[in-house]
Amino acid sequence: MSRKIKLIWDFRGPESEKIAEHHAIHLREFAEKEKLPFIEAGVELKNEMYSLAYIVVSEEYMITYRDALIPQRGEIA
């Protein structure tokens, strides 16, 4: 079974949640357009000045997503 990898983009500032939500929409659109599978895409609100957008993919697709979307960081989900 392949591991799940969470690719992450950080956003800071008073508009961080709205920006992260918008970014998550583009992550889903990219996956659909490229016909790439993904497990989940979403937003995490850490506090009023820090949010992140993420997409969770299986390890076998991580390189494809990483090279195309250039996340700021990743972690095993």
C-alpha positions in Angstrom: 0.0 0.0 0.0 1.3 3.4 -0.9 1.8 6.1 1.7 -0.2 9.3 1.6 1.7 12.5 1.1 0.3 15.9 2.1 1.7 18.8 0.0 1.3 22.1 1.7 1.2 25.9 0.8 1.3 28.4 3.7 -0.5 31.7 3.7 -0.1 34.4 6.3 -1.9 37.7 7.0 -5.5 38.8 7.7 -6.7 37.4 4.3 -4.8 34.1 4.7 -8.0 31.9 5.0 -9.6 33.3 1.9 -6.4 33.0 -0.1 -5.9 29.4 1.1 -9.5 28.5 0.1 -9.0 30.0 -3.3 -5.7 28.1 -3.7 -7.4 24.8 -2.7 -9.9 25.3 -5.5 -7.0 25.6 -8.0 -5.4 22.4 -6.6 -8.6 20.5 -7.2 -9.0 22.0 -10.7 -5.4 21.1 -11.6 -6.0 17.4 -10.5 -9.2 17.2 -12.6 -7.7 18.9 -15.6 -4.6 16.6 -15.6 -6.7 13.6 -14.7 -4.6 12.9 -11.6 -6.0 11.1 -8.6 -5.9 12.8 -5.2 -7.3 11.8 -1.9 -8.2 15.1 -0.4 -7.7 18.9 -0.9 -8.6 21.5 1.6 -7.7 24.3 4.0 -6.6 24.4 7.6 -7.1 27.6 9.6 -4.3 27.7 12.2 -5.1 31.1 13.6 -6.5 34.4 12.3 -3.2 35.2 10.6 -2.1 31.8 9.3 -3.8 29.3 7.1 -2.7 26.6 4.8 -3.9 24.9 1.6 -3.1 21.3 1.0 -3.6 18.3 -1.2 -3.1 14.7 -0.2 -1.9 12.3 -2.8 -0.6 8.8 -2.9 3.2 8.6 -2.9 3.3 7.3 -6.5 2.0 10.7 -7.7 3.9 12.9 -5.3 6.7 13.8 -7.8 4.2 14.7 -10.5 2.3 17.1 -8.2 5.5 18.4 -6.6 7.2 19.3 -9.9 4.0 20.9 -11.4 2.8 22.8 -8.3 5.9 23.5 -6.3 4.5 23.2 -2.7 6.3 24.9 0.1 6.6 21.7 2.1 5.2 18.2 2.4 4.7 15.6 5.1 3.5 12.0 5.4 -0.2 12.1 6.0 
